[in-house]
Amino acid sequence: MGARLESLANQAAGATTTFATLAQQHGAAKVKQLVAAEISKLIPAYQARWDRNLAMIYAKHFTPEELRSLATQGTRSPHAAKFRSTRAAVAAEMQAVSRPLLQQLVTQALRNVVGR
């Protein structure tokens, strides 16, 4: 469930003025590649915190038994409908809780690219 961090970080980085400036100077494709490589290198340092945030949020909406059922049975779980119905709320909470973490990751990646 926490696999979206890298994709979100790349999207967020691409929307920054720093990225736009670098793209003007060095070409968008090259900068996109450099930033993606930096984000990929940094993901291990951030993934555990991202996953903890996500687990904390899911724990607010589901019991341990419901989560176990979803993990083992997936869409066949009797709690699959609840999972689908809480997706928007979980996403909104995750965005609010994890925005600073995502910003830290993107900032560090861009600093690393600028410092090359």
C-alpha positions in Angstrom: 0.0 0.0 0.0 2.9 2.4 0.6 4.4 1.9 -2.8 3.2 5.2 -4.2 5.9 7.3 -2.3 8.4 7.3 -5.2 5.7 8.2 -7.8 4.3 11.0 -5.7 7.8 12.3 -5.0 8.6 12.4 -8.7 5.3 14.2 -9.4 5.9 16.7 -6.6 9.5 17.4 -7.7 8.3 18.0 -11.3 5.9 20.7 -10.1 8.6 22.8 -8.3 10.2 26.0 -9.6 13.6 24.4 -8.9 12.8 21.6 -11.3 11.6 24.1 -13.9 14.7 26.2 -13.6 17.0 23.1 -13.9 14.9 21.9 -16.9 15.5 25.2 -18.7 19.2 25.0 -18.1 19.8 21.3 -18.8 16.7 20.0 -20.6 13.6 18.5 -19.1 14.4 14.9 -19.9 17.8 15.0 -18.3 16.6 16.7 -15.2 13.7 14.3 -14.9 16.1 11.4 -15.1 18.5 12.9 -12.5 15.7 13.8 -10.1 14.1 10.4 -10.4 17.5 8.7 -9.7 18.0 10.8 -6.6 14.5 10.1 -5.3 15.1 6.4 -5.9 18.3 6.5 -3.9 16.6 8.4 -1.1 13.4 6.3 -0.9 14.9 3.7 1.6 15.5 6.6 4.1 11.9 7.7 3.9 9.8 4.6 3.2 9.6 3.3 6.7 8.2 6.6 8.0 5.8 6.7 5.1 4.6 3.2 5.8 4.2 4.0 9.5 2.0 7.0 8.7 -0.1 4.8 6.4 -0.4 2.0 9.0 -1.4 4.6 11.7 -4.2 5.9 9.4 -5.5 2.5 8.4 -5.5 1.5 12.1 -7.9 4.4 12.8 -10.4 3.0 10.3 -10.0 -0.8 10.6 -9.6 -3.3 13.4 -6.6 -5.6 13.4 -8.9 -8.4 12.3 -10.3 -6.4 9.4 -6.8 -5.5 8.2 -5.6 -9.1 8.5 -8.6 -10.2 6.4 -7.8 -7.6 3.8 -4.2 -8.5 3.7 -4.9 -12.2 3.3 -8.1 -12.2 1.2 -7.8 -9.0 -0.8 -11.0 -8.3 -2.7 -12.6 -11.5 -1.4 -12.4 -10.1 2.1 -15.8 -9.4 3.7 -14.2 -6.0 4.5 -13.3 -5.1 0.9 -16.4 -2.8 0.5 -15.4 -0.9 3.7 -11.8 -0.6 2.3 -13.2 0.9 -0.9 -15.5 3.2 0.9 -12.7 4.6 3.2 -10.2 5.1 0.4 -10.8 8.8 -0.1 -10.7 9.5 3.7 -7.5 7.5 4.1 -5.9 9.3 1.1 -6.9 12.8 2.5 -5.5 11.9 5.9 -2.3 10.5 4.4 -1.8 13.6 2.4 -2.2 15.8 5.4 0.0 13.7 7.7 2.7 12.8 5.1 3.0 16.1 3.3 6.1 17.2 5.3 7.8 13.9 4.7 7.2 14.1 1.0 8.5 17.7 1.0 11.6 16.6 2.8 12.3 13.9 0.3 11.7 16.1 -2.7 13.8 18.9 -1.2 16.7 16.6 -0.5 16.6 15.1 -4.0 16.6 18.5 -5.6 19.4 19.7 -3.4 21.4 16.6 -4.5 20.8 17.3 -8.1 21.7 21.0 -7.8 24.8 20.2 -5.9 26.2 18.0 -8.7 
